[in-house]
Amino acid sequence: MRMFCCIVLLFITSFLFSQNKSKKLDFNTQYQSASDSTKSRQPKKVATLDLYRIITLDRDTTYIDTSLTIKKEYSHNYLRRDTFGLLPFANDGQTYNTLQYSLTAVNPYPEFGFKAKHFNFIEANQIRYASVATPLTELYFKSTQLKGQSVDSYIAINTSPNLNFSLAYRGLRSQGKYINQLASTGNFRFTTSYSTQSKRYWFDFHFTQQDILNEENGGITTIDDFESENSDYKNRQRLEVYLTDAKSFLKGKRFFIDHGFRINSKQGTNNLYLKHQFNYENKFFEYNQLTVSSNANGNIINRFGDSFRSTEINDQTRYNKMYNKVGLQYENTFLGKFQFFVDDFRSNYYYNQILIFDNRTVPNSLSMTINSAGGQYEYRKGKWNGRLLYARSITNQSLSNLDATMQFDLDEDNQFTFQYQNTNKLPNNNYNLHQSSYVAYNWSNNFNNEKINSLSANAITPWISASLQLATIQDHLYFNYISSQAEKLAQTQIVTPSQYAGTIKYLSLKMNKEFQFGKFALDNTVLFQKVDQNQSVLNVPEIVTRNSIYFTDFFFKKALYLQTGIVFNYFTNYYANDYNPVIGEFFVQRDKQIGNFPNLDFFVNAKIQRTRIFFKVEHFNSSLTGNTFYSAPNNPYRDMTIRFGLTWNFFE
């Protein structure tokens, strides 16, 4: 599939370029791009950048941005977004530890689970639809750890002003510096957006096919060898790991459509719309381990305890869901939009067999049918923008979601947002059911719903940008490290789902401010977090900070724009969650703290026309501050790495 996607994108790109040269391509638009010939027989308007729009599922619009700012430095990475609050593992394409709890999304419906594998899995609400004046291409490239590369290609086409298509493929292959650490991922996306000339009917459609493959080494077995700074271990391949032939694999497909029809023939002060949303998705997770026993410090161990099989463990979990939502919306240009809807959620989470052992029975499936009803109100007028959503299940499950958001734009430079959310969330499927060849990793539960209350406020001003969140969490679900002391001495890692019966109170305050001194600038982001709980089940660092000092200027008669500087990243010590590859999840541990290590990156970025070039030396101080840097217990953070990349936009 990956090769097929690359061939399709290459063919379409070649097709567009060849058509442009022969002057036979007609996109039925009054615009030409800035790169079109000025000798055209029929002069047309030159399309400006604001005619290249990217639209979200909620109809929020952004524009193609070809500038080079410090934010572009932060987002030039595997995830293609700012990763402040996330701590990457040693190799590209691996998982991330979460430093900022408020980054955790809340969905009231039960999800597949295996969340540590989903950081690069593009969900339905993350898909972007195109509206472009002429064909648009964006190419992204970045080098990886040792052998491999990270690429992302995007093509948007308009056959008419009312019909737009896009094709995109994100791929990565990275060997990594440690034993058994190869990562190989692929994310294919196809979108279509259409509306009639009168805007009476419109639809957005997308299809995705994604796969994420990771070799899993379980971390290093001897921390002392790593921290000793012995020159023999500068080659990280010499460090012993728990697993030398294990791997995990997540893949999924999705068909999604969101469309609407205006019942009244002509748009007026009062309008009535019929809306429908459809989402069909299937996912598959596999954990494979050829050799059950591991060699750790000269001892033969069973890392995950007893197993039903002596070799060739191959745990497979399958999941599919179908979601339909039908709504009737009344729109009044003065009062806003009122929508009433019902939805139908059906899912099936299953294995190929029923397990019976030790007087226990672990079923082979977990199927759900959930129907909900609700309403939504939207108001956009002048400086105010608000939305109120309430939905509640009308079937036996106890599920509800109240989400209220209000935004006030004082002017172009000052914006204030307030949000309140009250969610009664059903547990993800892998909390309630899991089967494995490892005996301790089989369970069938019936956990209570999580209850989450969250109040947040955001302010963007010329003086400072700040966000505050207050949350209370009841019946919090998490994976717990339950190995006995004897099992810990034997280096056996037993993890099981648990539910915290108490109440957790969470506070976070995040502030950002940039100071400019001529051609120099200092960009600062600081996060403060506080958790009130009787047991340590939600663990985050108290302080996370990122500070960047950089220089910018034009060179060669302003043909080259240069940006260079140093980024400082730091977080305080805390009991970080550890990663378990069998279940593809992070779990709570209380034995080892990580953090309190400075991480310095040096970068030189340049912009030539619409091409942005990125050069970076990551963690260049790694050999100066001691080997005490970790992404999780037993999983070291990255050594110094030299990286190169670019982002290139074409407007045809």
HELIX and SHEET records of a PDB file:
HELIX    1   1 ARG A    2  SER A   22  1                                  21    
HELIX    2   2 LEU A   49  LEU A   51  5                                   3    
HELIX    3   3 ILE A   70  SER A   75  1                                   6    
HELIX    4   4 TYR A  101  LEU A  103  5                                   3    
HELIX    5   5 LYS A  115  LYS A  117  5                                   3    
HELIX    6   6 ALA A  124  GLN A  126  5                                   3    
HELIX    7   7 ILE A  223  GLU A  227  1                                   5    
HELIX    8   8 SER A  231  TYR A  233  5                                   3    
HELIX    9   9 ARG A  236  ARG A  238  5                                   3    
HELIX   10  10 ASN A  429  ASN A  432  1                                   4    
HELIX   11  11 VAL A  439  TYR A  441  5                                   3    
HELIX   12  12 GLN A  485  LEU A  489  1                                   5    
SHEET    1   A 2 TYR A  31  GLN A  32  0                                        
SHEET    2   A 2 LYS A  45  VAL A  46  1                                        
SHEET    1   B 3 THR A  61  TYR A  63  0                                        
SHEET    2   B 3 ARG A  53  ILE A  55 -1                                        
SHEET    3   B 3 TYR A 129  SER A 131 -1                                        
SHEET    1   C 2 LEU A  86  PRO A  88  0                                        
SHEET    2   C 2 TYR A  96  THR A  98 -1                                        
SHEET    1   D23 LEU A 136  SER A 143  0                                        
SHEET    2   D23 GLY A 148  SER A 160 -1                                        
SHEET    3   D23 LEU A 163  SER A 174 -1                                        
SHEET    4   D23 ALA A 183  SER A 195 -1                                        
SHEET    5   D23 TYR A 201  GLU A 216 -1                                        
SHEET    6   D23 ALA A 246  ARG A 262 -1                                        
SHEET    7   D23 ASN A 270  THR A 291 -1                                        
SHEET    8   D23 THR A 311  ASN A 332 -1                                        
SHEET    9   D23 GLY A 336  TYR A 350 -1                                        
SHEET   10   D23 SER A 365  LYS A 381 -1                                        
SHEET   11   D23 TRP A 384  SER A 393 -1                                        
SHEET   12   D23 SER A 400  ASP A 409 -1                                        
SHEET   13   D23 GLN A 415  LYS A 425 -1                                        
SHEET   14   D23 GLU A 450  ILE A 460 -1                                        
SHEET   15   D23 SER A 465  TYR A 481 -1                                        
SHEET   16   D23 VAL A 495  PHE A 517 -1                                        
SHEET   17   D23 PHE A 520  ASP A 532 -1                                        
SHEET   18   D23 ILE A 543  PHE A 555 -1                                        
SHEET   19   D23 LEU A 560  PHE A 571 -1                                        
SHEET   20   D23 ASN A 599  ILE A 608 -1                                        
SHEET   21   D23 THR A 611  GLU A 618 -1                                        
SHEET   22   D23 THR A 641  PHE A 651 -1                                        
SHEET   23   D23 LEU A 136  SER A 143 -1                                        
SHEET    1   E 2 SER A 294  ALA A 296  0                                        
SHEET    2   E 2 ASN A 299  ILE A 301 -1                                        
SHEET    1   F 2 LEU A 355  PHE A 357  0                                        
SHEET    2   F 2 ARG A 360  VAL A 362 -1                                        
SHEET    1   G 2 LEU A 433  HIS A 434  0                                        
SHEET    2   G 2 TRP A 443  SER A 444 -1                                        
SHEET    1   H 2 ASP A 578  ASN A 580  0                                        
SHEET    2   H 2 GLU A 585  PHE A 587 -1                                        
SHEET    1   I 2 TYR A 630  ALA A 632  0                                        
SHEET    2   I 2 ASN A 635  PRO A 636 -1                                        
END                                                                             
